[in-house]
Amino acid sequence: MKVDIRKALFPLAGHGTRFLPMTKASPKEMLPLVDKPVVQYVVEEVVAAGVSEVIMITGRGKRAIEDHFDISYELEDMLRKKGKFELLEEVRKISFLADFSYTRQKESKGLGHAVFCGRQLIGDEPFAVVLGDEVIDSDEPALSQLVRAYKRYQGPVLGVQRVPKSDVSSYGIAAGRLIEPGLFEVTSLVEKPKPEDAPSDYAVIGRYILTPDIFDILENQEPGVGGEIQLTDALRTLSSHRAIYAIEVSGNRYDTGDKMGFLKASVQFGLKNPDLGPQFREYLDQLLGSYKT
């Protein structure tokens, strides 16, 4: 029996050290892209893919994320009294995007450990894992592309994209047997290899569909690279028991937890904004012209 992907797990407990001091008191996932926080773009993506339950793995200093997706009675009352009904509707719909639940990762033990923290809320069903600071701008929602592959092959699916060989040491790297264009069965999975040891240039990005048998593996997983419980290591173990697939995700991916990635995303989404885009493009053209002269 084919099961729909109803739940998405967001590991959000990271400290955001690449963005210090900005992230000292504010979660990196709450950095604004034009007029919405980064994490809202990702939530909207998974909802568009059919997800109805969002499970957020948070930690100390992440309360702003919970508040953002909660109802703000005082704010709504103020907007109502001032007759700002369009803004009121915009604010209210955030709280009803999905059913939200939260649990804490009390220690920073890696992505694999963060996923394991969601075991009780996931239960015995397949689920998505999405990184809340990776925004993918695509015609078809990135997670929808994985869901489509899962429904066809009924096994765990990893989202991958090609990266320069010099960058492979920053990612989990997957390689495998091509099944159809853009999709392969994983035969090799390595966490942050040296360029000369990488089995391919396909990097595992922040989109996964996993099956609940991953939890038993994570429970006993030994620490890997960086002394952390690596999800990649657990997936490699899982691949010895069942087929795991990887799909090359179409779309422009922005790692907004990285300063350059955030700047690129800000420009891209600023240009796409229907109200600000034309004026912003004109400004950028003038700015670039001034540098040329």
Backbone bond lengths (Angstrom), bond angles and torsions (degrees), N, CA, C in turn:
res aa  C-N    CA-C-N  psi(-1)  N-CA   C-N-CA  omega(-1)  CA-C   N-CA-C  phi
1 M - - - 1.460 - - 1.528 110.24 -
2 K 1.323 116.71 127.88 1.449 120.95 179.51 1.529 110.05 -78.75
3 V 1.337 115.51 132.83 1.463 121.73 -177.19 1.522 109.13 -112.46
4 D 1.315 117.24 133.89 1.459 121.36 176.90 1.531 110.44 -72.21
5 I 1.316 115.10 155.50 1.461 120.46 175.72 1.530 107.41 -89.05
6 R 1.327 115.66 104.40 1.469 120.96 -175.58 1.521 112.95 -97.26
7 K 1.340 116.87 -24.12 1.456 120.53 -170.91 1.529 111.12 -120.69
8 A 1.329 114.92 141.92 1.461 121.58 174.82 1.517 109.10 -127.36
9 L 1.308 116.02 131.35 1.457 122.43 -178.67 1.525 108.82 -104.17
10 F 1.326 115.51 127.44 1.466 122.46 179.43 1.531 109.42 -109.63
11 P 1.334 119.83 107.30 1.473 120.36 174.26 1.534 109.46 -78.47
12 L 1.327 117.08 110.48 1.465 121.27 -170.95 1.523 113.08 -125.19
13 A 1.314 118.28 15.80 1.463 119.68 -172.09 1.518 113.95 -87.86
14 G 1.347 117.82 -1.41 1.462 120.22 -177.80 1.518 112.93 -62.55
15 H 1.334 115.52 157.15 1.467 120.73 -175.13 1.529 112.82 -84.84
16 G 1.315 119.38 -13.99 1.457 120.50 179.94 1.518 112.96 65.02
17 T 1.333 116.60 41.44 1.467 120.26 -174.50 1.527 112.90 -64.14
18 R 1.335 117.96 -24.94 1.460 119.67 -179.39 1.523 111.51 -69.24
19 F 1.329 117.11 -13.75 1.462 120.43 -177.71 1.521 112.38 -115.29
20 L 1.318 117.65 14.79 1.461 119.34 174.36 1.526 109.57 -65.34
21 P 1.349 118.05 146.11 1.467 127.75 5.90 1.532 114.43 -86.81
22 M 1.339 118.42 -0.92 1.469 120.72 -177.99 1.519 111.34 -54.69
23 T 1.326 117.22 -38.78 1.464 121.01 -173.83 1.529 113.15 -90.73
24 K 1.318 117.64 11.05 1.462 120.05 177.93 1.526 111.26 -60.13
25 A 1.334 116.97 -38.67 1.471 120.76 -178.17 1.520 112.83 -126.80
26 S 1.340 117.20 -1.96 1.464 120.31 -178.45 1.521 109.68 -129.98
27 P 1.342 118.49 130.49 1.471 120.36 -178.94 1.526 111.90 -62.33
28 K 1.323 116.49 141.38 1.465 120.22 179.33 1.521 110.70 -61.25
29 E 1.332 117.44 -29.70 1.465 120.78 -179.80 1.522 112.58 -68.56
30 M 1.339 117.37 -13.03 1.458 121.32 179.74 1.529 112.46 -98.16
31 L 1.332 117.33 5.56 1.457 119.04 174.50 1.532 108.99 -61.84
32 P 1.323 118.29 138.98 1.466 120.09 -173.75 1.523 112.82 -84.68
33 L 1.327 115.57 133.42 1.460 122.14 165.87 1.526 106.06 -106.08
34 V 1.299 116.34 100.83 1.461 125.62 -174.49 1.534 109.43 63.69
35 D 1.350 118.59 -89.08 1.465 119.15 -175.85 1.526 113.34 -130.39
36 K 1.334 116.49 13.52 1.465 120.35 177.23 1.524 109.15 -135.53
37 P 1.328 117.79 146.36 1.459 118.81 175.14 1.521 110.83 -68.89
38 V 1.322 115.32 152.55 1.463 121.65 -177.60 1.523 111.91 -51.24
39 V 1.325 117.09 -45.75 1.460 120.40 -173.78 1.525 111.79 -64.64
40 Q 1.335 118.36 -27.31 1.466 119.70 179.03 1.526 110.96 -67.48
41 Y 1.323 117.32 -36.92 1.469 119.74 176.21 1.523 110.22 -58.49
42 V 1.328 116.14 -40.83 1.468 120.22 -176.96 1.527 110.28 -72.18
43 V 1.330 117.45 -40.00 1.466 120.56 175.85 1.526 110.10 -60.53
44 E 1.309 117.29 -44.01 1.465 120.53 179.07 1.525 111.04 -62.39
45 E 1.318 116.79 -34.84 1.469 120.55 177.20 1.522 111.45 -62.75
46 V 1.336 117.40 -47.59 1.469 119.41 -176.14 1.527 111.10 -70.53
47 V 1.334 116.55 -33.23 1.464 119.70 176.47 1.526 109.59 -64.38
48 A 1.333 116.83 -40.98 1.463 120.96 177.88 1.521 111.50 -63.77
49 A 1.340 116.68 -22.66 1.464 121.11 178.63 1.526 112.43 -87.26
50 G 1.330 117.65 1.82 1.456 121.12 176.52 1.515 115.22 102.88
51 V 1.320 118.05 1.90 1.464 121.64 179.03 1.523 109.80 -74.07
52 S 1.330 116.57 136.69 1.465 120.60 179.58 1.528 113.00 -115.78
53 E 1.332 117.09 -14.89 1.464 121.07 -179.60 1.520 109.53 -124.73
54 V 1.332 116.19 125.88 1.459 122.93 179.64 1.521 108.53 -113.34
55 I 1.326 115.20 122.37 1.464 121.85 -179.14 1.527 107.87 -112.06
56 M 1.312 116.03 118.49 1.454 120.60 -176.34 1.520 110.34 -107.64
57 I 1.332 115.10 124.27 1.465 122.28 176.20 1.517 106.73 -94.10
58 T 1.314 116.79 105.62 1.453 121.37 -173.85 1.527 110.59 -110.78
59 G 1.312 114.53 -177.11 1.456 121.28 178.63 1.514 109.01 -154.59
60 R 1.300 115.29 -169.57 1.459 121.21 -179.62 1.531 110.10 -58.61
61 G 1.331 116.66 134.68 1.456 120.88 177.00 1.520 114.62 85.91
62 K 1.345 117.51 8.15 1.466 120.71 -177.00 1.534 112.37 -106.87
63 R 1.312 117.66 13.30 1.461 120.71 -175.79 1.529 112.39 -59.73
64 A 1.341 116.85 -29.72 1.462 119.87 -178.75 1.524 111.49 -60.50
65 I 1.329 117.81 -31.28 1.462 121.08 178.74 1.526 109.62 -66.27
66 E 1.322 116.47 -46.76 1.462 120.36 178.83 1.527 110.65 -61.15
67 D 1.326 116.95 -43.46 1.461 120.38 -179.56 1.525 111.15 -63.12
68 H 1.308 117.19 -36.54 1.467 120.42 -177.09 1.528 111.05 -63.19
69 F 1.318 117.12 -39.10 1.461 120.36 -177.37 1.527 112.93 -94.10
70 D 1.324 116.22 8.19 1.458 121.28 176.64 1.529 109.20 -98.69
71 I 1.316 115.93 167.26 1.466 121.28 175.36 1.530 108.96 -76.63
72 S 1.327 116.43 134.38 1.466 121.50 177.02 1.524 107.97 -111.67
73 Y 1.320 116.46 93.39 1.459 121.24 -174.21 1.530 111.96 -61.87
74 E 1.350 116.41 -41.49 1.454 119.56 -177.44 1.523 110.91 -65.29
75 L 1.331 116.33 -44.92 1.460 120.32 179.56 1.528 110.92 -63.59
76 E 1.320 116.43 -44.65 1.465 119.84 -179.55 1.522 111.29 -63.68
77 D 1.317 116.97 -39.23 1.467 120.30 179.23 1.526 110.67 -65.06
78 M 1.328 116.72 -40.62 1.455 120.86 179.07 1.526 111.04 -63.72
79 L 1.342 117.17 -44.97 1.464 121.01 179.89 1.531 111.10 -64.68
80 R 1.326 115.69 -37.13 1.469 120.19 179.28 1.533 110.40 -65.32
81 K 1.328 116.33 -44.91 1.467 120.58 -178.38 1.527 111.60 -65.49
82 K 1.334 116.81 -30.74 1.463 120.54 -179.60 1.517 112.48 -89.00
83 G 1.334 116.38 0.98 1.448 120.05 178.02 1.522 114.62 72.87
84 K 1.313 117.06 20.00 1.469 121.02 -179.38 1.534 108.66 -91.64
85 F 1.317 115.22 70.84 1.460 120.70 -169.84 1.535 113.12 -75.32
86 E 1.321 117.26 -29.57 1.461 119.03 176.87 1.524 110.51 -66.66
87 L 1.322 115.85 -43.79 1.468 119.71 176.63 1.526 110.77 -64.85
88 L 1.330 116.28 -39.38 1.459 120.72 178.63 1.527 110.51 -58.76
89 E 1.317 116.72 -45.26 1.469 120.42 179.59 1.522 110.68 -64.09
90 E 1.343 116.88 -40.42 1.462 121.39 -179.99 1.529 110.94 -62.60
91 V 1.329 116.19 -42.59 1.469 120.93 -179.52 1.530 110.90 -69.11
92 R 1.323 117.18 -42.56 1.459 120.62 -176.85 1.529 112.84 -65.51
93 K 1.311 117.20 -37.47 1.466 119.12 -174.77 1.530 112.22 -67.98
94 I 1.352 116.75 -21.45 1.469 119.74 178.18 1.526 110.11 -60.94
95 S 1.322 116.29 -40.67 1.464 120.68 -176.62 1.515 112.75 -71.22
96 F 1.335 117.09 -18.25 1.460 120.73 -175.36 1.526 112.62 -112.91
97 L 1.326 116.25 16.87 1.459 119.56 176.59 1.522 111.18 -61.25
98 A 1.343 116.06 -38.15 1.467 122.27 -177.05 1.517 107.95 -159.19
99 D 1.334 115.80 175.87 1.462 121.00 170.03 1.525 107.28 -86.85
100 F 1.337 116.59 117.53 1.457 121.24 -175.06 1.530 110.84 -101.79
101 S 1.325 115.28 138.95 1.460 120.80 171.28 1.523 108.16 -139.60
102 Y 1.323 115.72 158.49 1.461 120.77 -171.54 1.523 110.20 -137.33
103 T 1.317 115.17 143.66 1.449 120.72 168.78 1.519 107.41 -146.23
104 R 1.316 116.91 159.08 1.463 120.49 -172.83 1.526 112.85 -104.07
105 Q 1.328 114.15 140.93 1.459 121.65 166.49 1.530 105.62 -95.75
106 K 1.318 116.64 104.40 1.460 120.28 -169.85 1.521 113.24 -73.91
107 E 1.346 116.47 -23.46 1.458 121.09 177.84 1.520 108.80 -130.33
108 S 1.326 116.66 144.72 1.463 121.40 178.75 1.525 109.28 -82.61
109 K 1.325 115.29 92.16 1.459 120.50 -177.08 1.527 112.81 -115.07
110 G 1.326 117.16 14.63 1.447 119.33 176.14 1.509 114.15 107.25
111 L 1.339 114.52 168.77 1.465 120.78 -177.12 1.521 111.65 -63.68
112 G 1.323 116.98 -40.05 1.461 119.56 179.33 1.516 111.83 -60.52
113 H 1.315 116.76 -41.47 1.460 120.86 178.53 1.524 111.05 -66.99
114 A 1.338 116.46 -38.31 1.468 119.82 178.14 1.525 110.65 -61.36
115 V 1.326 116.60 -42.51 1.465 119.92 177.80 1.525 110.28 -63.26
116 F 1.319 116.87 -41.62 1.469 120.90 -179.98 1.528 111.21 -61.65
117 C 1.334 117.59 -32.49 1.464 121.27 179.54 1.530 112.34 -61.65
118 G 1.324 117.56 -20.08 1.452 120.66 -179.40 1.508 114.39 -92.52
119 R 1.319 116.96 7.65 1.470 120.45 -172.88 1.518 113.22 -55.64
120 Q 1.310 117.39 -47.92 1.463 120.10 -175.53 1.526 112.32 -66.43
121 L 1.325 116.47 -32.06 1.460 119.91 -179.39 1.529 112.14 -82.24
122 I 1.317 117.22 -24.73 1.469 121.01 178.24 1.518 110.81 -79.51
123 G 1.333 116.61 -45.25 1.460 119.58 -177.81 1.512 111.77 75.16
124 D 1.304 116.91 -149.12 1.470 122.54 -172.71 1.528 110.29 -106.31
125 E 1.321 116.26 64.77 1.461 120.23 178.54 1.522 109.48 -151.74
126 P 1.322 118.11 157.09 1.468 120.26 176.60 1.520 109.50 -65.96
127 F 1.325 115.66 153.90 1.458 120.01 -175.49 1.525 110.21 -153.65
128 A 1.314 115.16 162.44 1.463 121.33 176.48 1.524 109.77 -97.34
129 V 1.318 115.58 148.91 1.458 122.41 168.53 1.520 106.68 -121.70
130 V 1.321 116.47 125.62 1.465 120.68 -179.06 1.526 109.29 -132.20
131 L 1.308 116.23 138.62 1.456 120.55 177.47 1.521 108.74 -87.66
132 G 1.311 115.70 124.50 1.457 121.56 -170.28 1.509 115.17 -75.00
133 D 1.345 118.32 -4.73 1.462 119.66 177.40 1.525 111.95 -110.37
134 E 1.341 116.94 8.53 1.464 121.21 176.26 1.526 108.78 -108.06
135 V 1.321 116.01 111.53 1.462 122.21 -179.69 1.525 108.15 -102.44
136 I 1.329 116.74 129.90 1.457 121.34 179.82 1.525 108.41 -118.66
137 D 1.312 115.01 116.13 1.458 121.73 -179.10 1.530 108.07 -92.93
138 S 1.331 116.35 109.30 1.462 120.14 -175.16 1.520 110.30 -148.90
139 D 1.331 115.91 157.31 1.463 120.34 178.27 1.525 110.71 -65.47
140 E 1.331 116.87 -46.01 1.460 121.88 173.98 1.522 107.91 -100.19
141 P 1.344 118.44 127.26 1.467 118.88 179.97 1.521 112.03 -47.53
142 A 1.331 115.95 136.26 1.463 120.16 -175.26 1.520 111.51 -55.27
143 L 1.332 117.25 -44.69 1.461 118.83 -177.96 1.528 111.29 -65.87
144 S 1.319 117.66 -31.86 1.464 120.46 177.32 1.527 110.84 -59.90
145 Q 1.320 116.40 -34.49 1.458 120.05 179.18 1.534 110.59 -65.28
146 L 1.330 116.98 -37.79 1.460 120.63 177.08 1.523 111.12 -71.70
147 V 1.329 116.45 -40.61 1.467 120.56 179.87 1.519 110.35 -59.73
148 R 1.310 116.15 -41.33 1.464 120.48 179.66 1.536 110.58 -60.75
149 A 1.332 116.43 -42.24 1.467 120.29 178.36 1.529 111.11 -68.08
150 Y 1.342 116.78 -38.61 1.465 119.62 179.48 1.530 111.04 -63.05
151 K 1.315 116.46 -44.45 1.464 119.70 -178.92 1.527 111.60 -62.13
152 R 1.319 115.44 -29.74 1.458 118.97 -178.42 1.524 112.10 -80.81
153 Y 1.341 117.12 -39.33 1.473 119.86 -172.67 1.520 114.18 -110.60
154 Q 1.330 117.87 -9.78 1.470 122.22 174.77 1.530 112.91 53.97
155 G 1.314 115.74 46.07 1.457 121.24 176.80 1.510 110.71 -150.14
156 P 1.322 118.45 167.69 1.466 121.37 178.37 1.523 111.12 -55.11
157 V 1.328 115.21 142.22 1.462 121.25 -178.45 1.531 108.77 -130.15
158 L 1.324 115.96 132.21 1.456 122.46 176.69 1.519 108.94 -107.16
159 G 1.315 117.12 137.29 1.454 120.69 171.13 1.518 109.00 -84.08
160 V 1.323 117.29 131.52 1.466 121.29 179.75 1.518 110.12 -132.53
161 Q 1.303 115.05 155.31 1.455 122.89 170.42 1.527 108.00 -144.42
162 R 1.307 116.04 151.55 1.461 120.29 179.92 1.523 109.49 -76.61
163 V 1.332 115.66 141.92 1.464 121.73 178.60 1.527 108.20 -130.41
164 P 1.334 117.63 159.12 1.465 119.42 175.11 1.528 110.49 -57.64
165 K 1.316 115.99 144.86 1.468 120.45 -178.15 1.528 111.85 -55.55
166 S 1.324 115.09 -32.07 1.464 119.31 -178.87 1.519 112.58 -68.96
167 D 1.345 117.78 -14.69 1.463 121.27 -176.59 1.522 114.00 -101.71
168 V 1.329 118.17 -1.80 1.467 119.56 -172.71 1.525 112.56 -62.84
169 S 1.326 117.37 -26.07 1.466 119.87 -177.94 1.526 112.59 -71.11
170 S 1.333 117.36 -2.45 1.469 121.27 177.39 1.520 112.68 -99.41
171 Y 1.335 117.65 0.21 1.461 121.11 -172.26 1.528 111.79 -136.15
172 G 1.343 114.41 165.23 1.449 119.58 159.87 1.520 107.12 -77.16
173 I 1.321 117.23 136.61 1.469 121.61 -175.49 1.521 109.21 -117.56
174 A 1.344 115.65 131.50 1.464 121.47 -177.66 1.525 110.07 -117.38
175 A 1.326 114.85 148.18 1.465 121.87 173.51 1.518 107.02 -144.38
176 G 1.339 116.46 161.07 1.455 116.97 -179.37 1.511 114.58 179.71
177 R 1.316 114.33 -162.59 1.469 123.18 -176.41 1.521 108.99 -97.67
178 L 1.327 115.87 120.35 1.458 121.10 -177.92 1.526 110.26 -65.67
179 I 1.329 116.09 128.57 1.469 122.28 178.78 1.517 110.45 -103.59
180 E 1.322 115.40 -42.94 1.456 122.38 176.95 1.512 106.96 -153.57
181 P 1.320 119.10 163.85 1.465 119.32 -178.77 1.528 112.52 -52.79
182 G 1.327 115.04 124.45 1.457 120.22 177.93 1.510 115.17 83.12
183 L 1.337 118.44 2.46 1.465 120.51 -179.26 1.527 110.21 -140.98
184 F 1.344 116.43 132.38 1.460 119.54 178.67 1.526 110.86 -139.89
185 E 1.330 114.47 156.66 1.462 120.83 172.75 1.519 107.68 -84.69
186 V 1.324 116.53 127.95 1.464 121.69 -173.83 1.524 110.39 -73.81
187 T 1.329 115.59 128.05 1.465 121.37 175.30 1.525 111.53 -117.91
188 S 1.327 116.81 -13.79 1.463 121.13 179.83 1.510 109.37 -145.11
189 L 1.321 115.26 134.59 1.468 121.11 -177.74 1.527 107.98 -145.01
190 V 1.321 116.22 117.61 1.468 121.25 -174.36 1.520 108.95 -130.71
191 E 1.323 116.97 133.73 1.460 121.81 179.11 1.521 110.35 -88.72
192 K 1.329 116.33 118.96 1.464 124.85 173.26 1.528 113.10 48.63
193 P 1.333 117.36 58.74 1.466 119.09 179.87 1.524 111.53 -76.80
194 K 1.325 115.61 161.75 1.456 119.57 168.68 1.531 108.10 -68.36
195 P 1.321 118.06 151.07 1.468 119.70 -178.11 1.518 113.72 -52.24
196 E 1.329 116.75 -38.74 1.461 119.69 -178.32 1.530 112.86 -73.33
197 D 1.341 117.02 -15.71 1.463 120.80 -179.27 1.536 112.95 -103.53
198 A 1.327 117.21 -4.27 1.466 120.42 -175.76 1.532 110.93 -70.50
199 P 1.343 117.68 132.05 1.464 120.36 -179.91 1.528 113.86 -73.93
200 S 1.351 117.48 -14.40 1.464 121.99 178.67 1.521 107.32 -166.97
201 D 1.336 115.51 -172.25 1.463 119.95 173.73 1.518 110.91 -113.25
202 Y 1.339 116.82 21.87 1.465 121.48 177.70 1.530 109.23 -90.93
203 A 1.325 115.84 109.67 1.459 121.38 -179.11 1.521 110.22 -92.08
204 V 1.324 115.77 136.89 1.465 121.24 174.40 1.529 107.41 -76.05
205 I 1.322 116.05 119.91 1.461 120.70 -178.91 1.532 109.25 -98.31
206 G 1.318 116.31 -176.02 1.466 119.70 -171.41 1.503 115.93 -81.13
207 R 1.334 117.47 46.84 1.461 123.01 176.24 1.527 108.93 -140.46
208 Y 1.336 116.02 123.58 1.464 121.81 -179.36 1.524 108.84 -140.29
209 I 1.317 116.01 150.51 1.459 121.63 160.70 1.518 106.03 -121.18
210 L 1.320 115.70 121.95 1.460 121.63 -174.32 1.521 110.35 -120.02
211 T 1.309 115.22 159.55 1.459 122.42 176.03 1.522 108.52 -106.89
212 P 1.337 118.11 154.52 1.473 120.00 -171.17 1.518 114.86 -65.42
213 D 1.350 118.99 -14.41 1.460 119.50 177.09 1.528 112.38 -67.14
214 I 1.335 117.90 -9.95 1.461 120.49 176.07 1.528 111.25 -66.30
215 F 1.347 117.43 -26.42 1.463 119.91 -175.03 1.531 112.54 -67.37
216 D 1.324 117.87 -39.98 1.461 119.86 178.80 1.520 110.83 -63.37
217 I 1.324 116.17 -33.92 1.464 119.87 177.91 1.524 110.28 -71.50
218 L 1.315 117.33 -45.15 1.460 121.04 -179.80 1.526 112.01 -62.48
219 E 1.315 116.28 -33.12 1.469 119.88 -179.13 1.525 111.71 -60.36
220 N 1.332 116.47 -31.73 1.466 121.10 -177.10 1.528 112.91 -111.80
221 Q 1.322 116.93 10.26 1.453 120.50 -175.71 1.532 111.36 -71.97
222 E 1.324 115.73 130.04 1.459 120.74 176.61 1.532 109.60 -78.57
223 P 1.336 117.65 150.67 1.466 120.28 176.77 1.522 111.03 -58.47
224 G 1.333 115.14 145.65 1.455 120.70 -179.96 1.512 111.20 -119.72
225 V 1.324 117.27 -132.97 1.463 122.33 -179.11 1.523 110.31 -55.48
226 G 1.343 115.76 131.74 1.463 120.50 179.14 1.515 113.85 75.39
227 G 1.349 117.11 8.57 1.454 120.25 -178.73 1.511 113.63 72.00
228 E 1.343 117.64 18.74 1.453 121.99 -177.40 1.523 111.68 -111.15
229 I 1.336 115.55 160.47 1.463 121.06 174.61 1.528 107.42 -78.09
230 Q 1.319 116.03 106.88 1.459 120.94 -173.76 1.527 110.50 -91.61
231 L 1.320 115.84 128.51 1.462 120.56 176.32 1.528 110.56 -61.97
232 T 1.325 116.59 -36.43 1.469 120.57 179.32 1.524 111.05 -57.95
233 D 1.331 117.47 -42.15 1.468 120.68 -179.81 1.525 111.10 -63.58
234 A 1.332 116.24 -41.68 1.463 120.07 179.19 1.527 111.09 -66.20
235 L 1.312 116.52 -37.47 1.466 120.01 178.32 1.528 110.84 -66.83
236 R 1.314 116.72 -36.07 1.464 119.57 177.27 1.529 110.16 -62.68
237 T 1.327 116.40 -40.61 1.462 120.13 176.33 1.522 110.51 -64.55
238 L 1.338 116.62 -43.62 1.458 120.96 179.91 1.529 111.21 -60.70
239 S 1.332 116.60 -35.00 1.465 120.24 -177.25 1.521 112.70 -66.35
240 S 1.330 117.39 -16.11 1.468 119.96 176.74 1.528 111.16 -81.72
241 H 1.342 116.76 -10.04 1.464 121.62 -179.59 1.524 113.08 -109.52
242 R 1.328 116.70 -25.22 1.461 120.23 -177.80 1.519 109.10 -155.79
243 A 1.310 116.49 162.14 1.460 120.80 -179.86 1.525 110.26 -72.81
244 I 1.316 114.99 136.79 1.463 123.07 173.49 1.523 107.32 -119.84
245 Y 1.312 116.13 139.67 1.453 121.15 -175.42 1.533 110.38 -116.82
246 A 1.311 115.43 156.77 1.463 121.90 175.86 1.515 108.54 -132.38
247 I 1.312 116.25 134.55 1.461 121.17 178.89 1.522 108.71 -120.24
248 E 1.324 115.29 133.62 1.452 120.11 177.43 1.529 108.28 -75.18
249 V 1.309 116.20 112.83 1.463 121.97 -174.38 1.525 109.66 -79.86
250 S 1.322 116.01 128.90 1.459 120.00 175.37 1.517 109.54 -85.90
251 G 1.316 115.82 144.34 1.455 120.48 -179.54 1.518 111.05 128.63
252 N 1.313 115.36 163.37 1.462 121.62 178.45 1.520 109.26 -92.50
253 R 1.313 116.03 119.68 1.467 121.92 -176.93 1.520 109.56 -98.62
254 Y 1.338 115.36 135.02 1.454 121.24 178.10 1.522 109.52 -124.56
255 D 1.320 116.19 119.95 1.463 121.19 174.01 1.520 107.10 -86.06
256 T 1.329 116.69 93.99 1.460 120.01 -174.18 1.520 112.70 -77.79
257 G 1.340 117.14 -4.89 1.455 119.69 172.09 1.511 112.25 -78.83
258 D 1.330 115.83 -5.93 1.461 123.61 176.77 1.527 108.16 -106.62
259 K 1.312 118.08 138.45 1.463 120.45 -173.52 1.520 112.34 -59.92
260 M 1.326 117.50 -45.77 1.455 119.61 -179.85 1.527 110.76 -67.36
261 G 1.332 116.62 -40.13 1.462 120.07 177.37 1.514 111.50 -61.03
262 F 1.323 117.14 -39.25 1.464 120.60 179.15 1.522 111.01 -67.25
263 L 1.321 117.16 -41.30 1.463 120.03 178.85 1.528 110.80 -63.05
264 K 1.331 116.66 -42.75 1.469 119.98 179.35 1.533 110.61 -63.27
265 A 1.324 116.20 -42.46 1.469 119.97 179.30 1.518 110.84 -64.24
266 S 1.319 117.40 -39.52 1.462 121.02 -179.56 1.525 110.80 -62.06
267 V 1.327 116.42 -41.92 1.466 120.19 178.28 1.528 110.28 -66.05
268 Q 1.344 116.03 -47.03 1.468 120.31 -177.46 1.530 111.60 -59.91
269 F 1.327 116.60 -48.61 1.460 119.54 -176.68 1.532 111.46 -75.97
270 G 1.317 116.92 -26.61 1.454 119.40 173.20 1.517 111.47 -65.76
271 L 1.329 117.19 -41.87 1.459 121.39 178.83 1.525 111.49 -68.26
272 K 1.349 117.14 -31.54 1.461 120.70 -179.24 1.528 113.11 -79.24
273 N 1.312 117.35 -16.64 1.457 120.35 -176.63 1.530 110.12 -65.63
274 P 1.332 118.76 123.91 1.467 120.38 -174.33 1.520 113.61 -64.56
275 D 1.325 117.31 -28.82 1.462 120.02 -178.96 1.528 112.18 -85.60
276 L 1.327 116.42 -39.57 1.459 120.72 -173.46 1.523 113.90 -99.59
277 G 1.337 116.88 -20.98 1.455 121.30 -171.09 1.516 115.56 -53.58
278 P 1.344 119.53 -54.13 1.471 119.91 -177.94 1.527 112.93 -59.47
279 Q 1.334 116.27 -43.61 1.466 119.90 -179.71 1.529 110.85 -68.16
280 F 1.332 116.33 -37.92 1.461 120.78 179.74 1.531 110.16 -67.05
281 R 1.336 117.34 -40.56 1.465 120.80 178.24 1.530 110.57 -62.24
282 E 1.327 115.80 -42.21 1.462 119.92 178.07 1.524 111.05 -60.93
283 Y 1.321 115.15 -41.83 1.471 119.51 178.13 1.524 111.19 -62.37
284 L 1.341 117.19 -45.13 1.464 120.37 -179.48 1.524 111.18 -63.60
285 D 1.348 116.60 -39.85 1.466 119.67 177.53 1.522 110.97 -61.06
286 Q 1.328 116.55 -42.84 1.464 120.45 178.34 1.522 111.20 -65.10
287 L 1.338 115.02 -40.71 1.465 119.44 -179.19 1.520 110.74 -64.30
288 L 1.326 116.96 -46.28 1.457 121.09 -179.75 1.532 110.40 -65.17
289 G 1.341 115.42 -37.09 1.453 119.07 178.03 1.516 112.45 -63.48
290 S 1.327 117.02 -36.56 1.456 120.44 179.74 1.520 111.42 -67.59
291 Y 1.350 116.50 -32.43 1.464 119.22 178.60 1.525 110.66 -71.96
292 K 1.340 116.77 -34.91 1.465 120.42 -179.02 1.518 111.67 -67.68
293 T 1.326 116.03 -32.82 1.462 119.03 -179.90 1.513 111.13 -84.34
